[in-house]
Amino acid sequence: MIRTLTLLALSSLATAAPALAQEPPKEAAKVSAPEAFESPIKNAKGDTIGKLTIRDGANNLVLRVAIQPGGLPPGWHGMHFHAVGDCSDAKFMNSKAHVNHDQSKHGLLNPDGPDEGDLANIFANQDGSANAEVSSETALTGEGGLKDGDGSALIIHANEDDHTTQPIGGAGDRIACGVIK
């Protein structure tokens, strides 16, 4: 009797399987691919020393920085988003101050910060090459986004950022710049 019920159950599954397979698939939630952006990173002489790549998601963007050998002095360097996408002057001062729409204090470790331009430091190897991937809550597009009317810039500084000192964490001179427009 048990064997008969098992065979009947298996028989029922075998006949139902083709019908189940023919049902249209349920519509999956549509997830759009993150917007991507690329730009060269230049030194004060205007030479391309690397590339920045940004992928913008729903809650964060991911910034990837790749610097070629000889691009930076060895060691740690502060890295920030600046408010204007202009790297035309040798000291990169046309990029203005950090992106900071809500007037927060500078520093990832500051209890009154961080501002929207604050990013983690980047480390350059002995040959001057560097690779980093960091995230930020600052949007690429939309209200307050990096690609606003005048764009923004990724600035790499001569020294590391201590993430607390005002106004730029002791990061020093601007030595590399990439336009985000």
N, C-alpha and C positions, 0 to 999 in steps of 0.2 A: 504494500500500500504506500509506504513512504517513497519507494522507488518510483512508483507511478506518479505521485504528486511532484517529485523532483523533476521527472521528465516532462510533465505538463508545464511546470514553471519555466523550465528551460525552453520549451517549445513556444511558450507565450513571449518570452524575451526575444527569441529568434525572429518571430513574426513582427514584433513591435519595433525592432531595431531599424529596419529599413524606413519605417514611417518616421521614427525619430530623426534619422539622418536627413530626411527630406524637409524638415522644418527649417524655415529661414532663420539665419543666425540673428540673435538679438543685437540691436545696434549698440556698438561700443561707444563709450563716452569719447567725444572728439577732443584730442589733446593736440594743440598746435605746437609745432616745433619752435624751440626758442629762436628769437631773432639773433642773428649773428652779425658781427661787425669786425673789420680788420683795419689796421692802420700801421704805417711804419713808425718806428721810434728813431728820432734823430738826435745827434749830439750838437754842441754849440757851433760846430763848423758846418752844420747842415748835412753831414754824412749820415746815411741810414746805418744804425748799429743794431737794429732788431725789429721785432714786430709785436704788436699787442693784438690780441684777439678777445672779443667780448661775446659771451652768449648770455642773453637776457631771458630769465625764466619768470614764473608767476610771482615768486617771493624774493628772489635774489638774482644778481647777475654774477657770472663767473668770468674773471679777468685772467687771461694767461699772457705772461710776458716772457719773451724769448730774446735774449741778448747774445749776439755773436761774440766770439773771442776778440779781445781788445776793445770791447764796447764800453766797459765801466772799469774804474779802479777796483782792485780786489777789496772785499769786505762788505759790510752791511750798508744799505742805502735806504733812506726813507722814500716812500712812494705815496703819492696823493692824487686825487682828482682835483683839478683847478677849474675855476668858473668859466673860462673863456677858451674856446678852441683855436688858439693862436700861438704857434711856435716860431713866428717869423723873426724874432729878435734873438741875438746870441745868448742872452741871459734868461730867456723865456719869461720875462716879466709881463709880456702882453697877455699871458694866460691868467693874470690877476690872482686873487686869493683862492682858498679852497672853496669847493662847492659847499654851501652852508646855508640852506634856505631857512632853517629854524634858529639860526644864531647860537648853536651849541658851542661849547668849549672844545678845543682841539684835544685829541688823544683817545685812543682805544681803551686806555686804562684810567681815564679821567672820569670821576663820578658825575661830572656835569657834561660829559661828552658821550660819544664821539660826534664830530661834525661829519657831514655826508661825504667829505673828501678824504677822510682818514682810511688808510689801507695798511696792511701789514708791510713790514720791511722786506726787501729783496737782498739776497746774498750773491755777490759776484765772486766767482772762483779766481784762483791765481792768474788764469789766462784772461780774465776780464769777461768771461761768459757768465750768463745767469739764466735761470729758468725758474719761474714761479707761477703758481696758480692760487688766486685768492678770491674770496667772495665779498660781495657788498650788497647792502639793502638798497643802495641808490639805483634807481631805475635807469635803463638806457633811453627809453622813450616815454612820452606822456608827461603829465604835469610834474615838474621838478626833475625831469630826466636829463641825462648827460647830453643827449642830442636835441637840446632846446634851440631857440633862435640863434644864439651865438656859439653853440656847441660847448665843449669843455676840452680839457687836456689831461693826459696822464703825465705827471712830472716825477722824475726820479732825481733825488737830491744827493749831494756829495757825502753826507754823513747819515748814520742811522737815526731814526726817529725814536725818542725815548717814550713816546705815547702819552706824555703828561704835560711837559713844559709848553707854555704859550709863547708864540702863536703856532710854531710848527715843530715842536719837539726837539729843537736843536739840530734839525736835519740839514741846515746850511744851504749852500748855493744850489741852484737848479742846474743839473748837468745833462739831462736828457728829457725829451718831450715827444709826445705822440698826440696828434689832433683827433678828437672824437666829434664828428659832425654827421 
